[in-house]
Amino acid sequence: MPKTITRRLRRFSFLLLIAFIAAWHSPTQAEPRPQARIIGGHAAKASAWPSATLLKLRLANGDTRLCAGNLIASTWILTVAHCFHDQNNKQIIFAADVTAYPGASDVGALSPGDSATVVSVFIHPQFAEAADFDYDFALLELAYPLDTPAASLARARPETDELATAIGWGIQALNPVSLQPLSGSLAQQLQQVTIPVTSDAECREAMGGGVTDNMLCAGYKEGGKDSCNGDSGGPLMVYRDGRYSQIGLVSFGIGCAQPNRYGVYARLTSALPWITELVPQAILNTAPRAERKQVSRLAPENSDNATPAAPTNTNLKGDEGALDPQPRSGGGSMAWLELLGLLRLSRARVRS
């Protein structure tokens, strides 16, 4: 037998032995477990956010897209425009495709009788004209008035470091290897997370040129608390004049809860003239000053910031559930990777 073949066989046997030993001593490396803690929210108490609305949007292929919204009048729900569009900003979802559940809390407890009929979808006329997600607003008109309490809208712009609460039923966990959202971790119970509003300058520096004056950022520089996929359209709320009022809507982000990244929200004050023209009965909160601001620049590790006389809110953010990136699973030792390379079973490099 030629010496070159003998050397290759010896090397193959040696690598096989190393791989066997590595697998024997490291059985937990094969499948990394998701880390729900990185989103950083918690379940909201039942009826804590009666205006919160779950939206199920039916796509042409039969799939369901998950978004959220907020009841701002007895017959009107405020949400984001991108939930109704495809990646080319073409509208693909209309009133007949929408099932709305105002006042929802536990998704598993919902019944057809809990839904409200949507008769019209109004998209902001300037949506995505200047930039993707710009003027990311939509209004849904209901067939009949509801007795559910409606949320008020903040008339004043949010302040830097003002504590805000995001609400939704979106992703709660990321894959610890790829850091991609895990679609199987969509919340069953309405979630909330409290995060500070960032300055416009810090927002643009972290998120790039796609951030316009009609957007705002919220979150911690070190990450750990954020909205995520499936939360699109959910409200961002602040506490002013003894009550919660909406200042934004979950719009988009780069990943979820990552360091040096923030959740980007549609800035409500940019759309107030359009909203009040269509919904003159909308309740406006004219309180000019923030009542809750963060004391430390560091995110609390184990709990949300204390909220006066009401609940704190969720994990919301960017793309809707139907468009979640699929989680990637990587594992094994480098010995296994080299062995697979020698056997030519895979040309893809597996990250472990």
C-alpha positions in Angstrom: 0.0 0.0 0.0 1.4 3.4 -0.9 2.8 5.5 2.0 0.5 8.5 1.1 -2.6 6.4 1.5 -1.3 4.9 4.7 -0.7 8.3 6.2 -4.2 9.4 5.2 -5.8 6.4 6.8 -3.8 6.9 10.0 -4.9 10.6 10.1 -8.5 9.5 9.5 -8.4 7.0 12.3 -6.8 9.6 14.6 -9.5 12.2 13.8 -12.2 9.6 14.3 -10.8 8.8 17.8 -10.6 12.5 18.7 -14.2 13.1 17.5 -15.5 10.1 19.5 -13.8 11.3 22.7 -15.1 14.9 22.2 -18.6 13.7 21.7 -18.4 11.4 24.7 -17.2 14.3 27.0 -19.3 17.0 25.5 -22.8 15.6 25.0 -24.6 19.0 25.4 -22.8 20.7 22.6 -24.9 19.1 19.9 -28.0 21.2 20.3 -27.7 24.7 21.9 -30.7 25.7 23.9 -32.6 29.0 23.3 -32.1 31.9 25.7 -35.4 33.5 26.4 -33.8 35.9 28.9 -32.3 38.1 26.2 -35.6 39.7 25.3 -36.1 40.7 28.9 -39.9 41.2 29.2 -42.5 39.5 31.3 -46.2 38.5 31.1 -48.7 41.3 31.6 -51.5 40.9 34.1 -54.9 40.0 32.6 -56.8 43.2 31.6 -53.7 45.3 32.3 -53.8 46.7 28.7 -57.4 46.5 27.5 -56.7 48.5 24.3 -54.0 46.0 23.2 -55.2 44.2 20.0 -54.0 41.0 18.5 -54.1 41.0 14.7 -54.1 37.8 12.6 -53.6 38.6 8.9 -54.3 36.0 6.3 -51.8 35.7 3.4 -52.8 34.5 -0.1 -50.9 31.2 0.4 -53.0 30.5 3.6 -50.3 31.4 6.1 -51.0 33.8 9.0 -49.0 36.9 9.7 -49.0 38.0 13.4 -49.1 41.7 14.3 -50.5 43.9 17.0 -52.4 47.1 17.3 -54.0 49.5 19.8 -57.7 50.5 20.1 -57.7 54.3 20.0 -61.5 54.8 19.7 -64.5 52.6 19.9 -64.3 51.7 16.2 -60.6 52.3 15.3 -57.4 50.3 15.8 -54.0 51.9 15.2 -51.2 49.7 13.8 -48.3 49.7 11.3 -48.6 49.8 7.6 -45.8 47.3 6.8 -47.9 44.5 8.2 -50.2 44.9 5.2 -47.4 45.0 2.6 -44.8 42.7 1.1 -41.1 43.3 0.9 -41.6 45.5 -2.1 -44.0 47.7 -0.2 -47.0 46.5 -2.3 -50.2 46.1 -0.3 -51.2 42.4 -0.1 -53.5 42.3 2.9 -56.9 44.0 3.0 -59.9 44.3 5.4 -61.3 40.9 4.5 -58.0 39.3 5.4 -57.8 40.7 9.0 -59.1 39.2 12.2 -58.8 41.6 15.2 -59.0 40.6 18.8 -59.2 43.9 20.9 -58.5 43.4 24.6 -56.8 40.0 24.0 -54.5 38.7 26.6 -54.1 34.9 26.4 -53.9 33.7 22.8 -55.0 30.2 23.7 -58.2 31.4 25.3 -59.4 33.3 22.3 -62.6 32.2 20.5 -64.3 33.5 17.3 -66.7 35.5 19.5 -63.8 37.6 20.8 -63.0 38.9 17.3 -64.1 42.3 15.8 -64.9 42.7 12.1 -62.6 45.0 10.2 -64.4 46.9 7.3 -61.6 49.2 6.1 -57.8 49.5 6.1 -56.3 53.0 5.8 -52.6 53.2 5.0 -50.8 56.5 5.7 -50.4 58.2 2.3 -46.7 58.8 2.8 -45.8 55.2 3.9 -42.4 54.2 2.6 -42.1 57.1 0.2 -38.8 58.6 1.5 -37.5 55.4 3.2 -38.5 51.9 4.1 -40.8 52.0 7.1 -41.2 55.8 7.0 -44.7 56.9 8.1 -45.3 53.3 9.2 -49.0 53.8 10.2 -52.3 52.2 9.4 -55.8 52.6 10.8 -58.4 49.8 10.9 -62.1 50.7 11.0 -64.4 48.3 12.8 -67.9 47.4 11.8 -69.4 48.2 15.1 -68.3 50.2 18.3 -66.7 48.4 21.2 -67.1 49.0 24.9 -63.4 48.2 25.4 -61.5 51.2 26.9 -59.5 53.0 24.2 -55.9 54.3 24.7 -55.0 57.9 24.7 -52.4 59.4 22.3 -49.5 61.6 23.6 -49.5 65.0 21.9 -46.0 65.9 23.1 -42.8 64.3 21.7 -41.1 61.8 24.0 -38.1 62.9 26.0 -34.6 61.3 26.0 -34.4 58.7 28.8 -38.2 58.7 29.3 -39.2 55.2 30.3 -41.6 53.6 27.8 -43.4 50.2 27.7 -43.8 48.1 24.6 -46.5 45.5 24.4 -47.1 42.5 22.2 -47.3 38.7 21.5 -44.0 38.4 19.6 -40.9 36.3 19.8 -39.4 35.8 23.3 -36.2 33.8 22.6 -33.2 33.9 20.3 -31.0 31.1 19.2 -27.8 31.4 21.3 -25.6 30.6 18.3 -27.1 32.5 15.4 -28.9 35.1 17.6 -31.8 34.8 15.2 -35.4 34.9 16.6 -36.9 31.5 17.3 -40.3 31.4 15.6 -41.5 28.7 18.0 -41.1 31.1 21.0 -44.1 33.4 20.1 -45.8 34.5 23.3 -49.0 32.8 24.4 -49.7 35.5 27.0 -49.5 39.3 26.3 -46.0 40.5 27.1 -44.5 43.8 28.2 -41.0 45.3 28.5 -40.0 48.7 29.8 -37.1 50.5 28.0 -35.8 54.1 27.8 -36.3 56.3 24.8 -32.9 57.2 23.2 -31.8 60.5 21.7 -32.3 61.0 18.0 -28.6 61.2 17.5 -27.9 58.0 19.3 -30.7 56.3 17.4 -29.2 57.3 14.0 -25.7 56.4 15.0 -26.7 52.9 16.1 -29.3 52.1 13.4 -27.9 53.9 10.3 -29.3 56.2 7.7 -32.7 54.5 7.4 -33.9 56.3 10.5 -36.0 59.3 9.6 -37.6 62.1 11.7 -40.8 60.0 11.8 -39.2 57.3 13.9 -37.8 57.0 17.4 -35.6 54.4 19.1 -35.9 52.8 22.5 -33.8 50.3 24.4 -30.6 49.9 26.3 -27.1 50.2 24.7 -26.0 46.9 26.1 -29.2 45.2 24.8 -31.1 42.5 26.7 -34.5 44.2 26.6 -36.3 44.8 23.3 -39.4 44.1 21.2 -39.0 41.4 18.5 -40.6 39.6 15.5 -44.4 39.3 15.8 -44.7 42.5 17.8 -45.1 44.8 14.8 -47.8 47.4 15.4 -47.8 47.0 19.1 -48.0 50.3 21.1 -45.1 52.0 22.9 -46.6 53.6 26.0 -45.4 56.3 28.4 -46.9 57.4 31.8 -48.0 61.0 31.8 -50.5 62.9 33.9 -51.5 59.8 35.8 -52.2 57.5 32.8 -50.5 55.7 30.0 -50.5 57.2 26.5 -49.1 56.0 23.3 -46.0 57.6 21.7 -45.0 55.0 19.1 -45.6 51.7 17.3 -43.3 48.8 17.0 -41.8 49.1 13.5 -38.5 47.4 12.8 -35.0 46.6 14.1 -31.7 44.8 13.4 -32.0 41.6 15.3 -33.6 41.7 18.7 -32.1 42.9 22.0 -28.6 43.1 20.6 -25.9 45.4 22.0 -25.5 48.7 20.3 -28.8 48.3 18.5 -32.3 49.6 19.4 -35.8 48.9 18.5 -37.2 51.4 16.0 -40.7 52.7 16.5 -43.0 54.8 14.3 -43.2 58.2 16.0 -46.8 58.9 16.8 -46.6 62.7 16.7 -45.7 62.5 13.0 -49.0 61.0 12.2 -51.3 62.8 14.6 -52.8 65.2 12.0 -53.7 62.2 9.7 -55.0 60.2 12.7 -57.2 62.9 14.1 -58.6 63.7 10.7 -59.8 60.2 10.3 -60.5 59.6 14.0 -61.7 63.0 15.5 -62.9 61.2 18.6 -59.3 60.0 19.4 -58.3 60.9 23.0 -55.2 63.2 23.2 -53.1 63.5 26.3 -51.6 67.0 26.3 -49.3 66.5 29.3 -46.0 68.0 28.2 -43.5 66.3 30.5 -42.3 62.8 31.2 -43.1 61.4 34.7 -40.8 58.4 34.5 -37.1 58.5 33.5 -34.4 56.0 33.9 -31.9 56.6 36.7 -29.1 54.4 35.5 -27.9 53.9 31.9 -27.7 50.1 32.7 -30.6 47.8 32.1 -32.1 46.2 35.2 -31.0 42.5 35.2 -34.0 40.8 36.8 -37.1 43.0 36.5 -38.7 45.9 34.6 -38.5 49.3 36.1 -41.3 50.0 38.6 -44.5 51.4 37.0 -46.8 53.7 38.9 -50.4 52.5 39.2 -50.3 50.3 36.1 -48.4 47.4 34.4 -45.1 47.6 32.6 -44.9 46.3 29.0 -43.5 43.8 26.6 -41.2 42.5 23.9 -42.2 44.0 20.6 -40.5 44.7 17.4 -39.8 44.6 13.7 -40.8 42.0 11.3 -44.0 40.0 11.7 -44.1 36.4 12.8 -44.7 34.9 9.4 -41.5 36.4 8.2 -39.3 35.2 11.1 -35.8 34.0 10.1 -35.6 30.3 10.7 -33.4 29.3 13.7 -30.1 27.7 12.8 -28.8 24.8 14.8 -25.0 24.3 14.9 -23.1 21.8 17.0 -20.3 19.3 17.4 -16.6 19.6 17.9 -14.0 20.9 15.4 -12.8 17.3 15.1 -16.2 16.3 13.7 -16.0 19.2 11.3 -12.6 18.3 10.0 -13.8 14.6 9.7 -16.8 15.7 7.7 -14.5 17.7 5.5 -12.3 14.7 4.8 -15.3 12.5 4.0 -16.6 15.2 1.7 -20.1 14.9 3.2 -20.6 18.6 3.5 -19.0 21.7 2.0 -20.7 24.1 4.4 -18.9 25.3 7.4 -20.9 24.7 10.5 -20.7 27.2 13.2 -20.5 25.7 16.7 
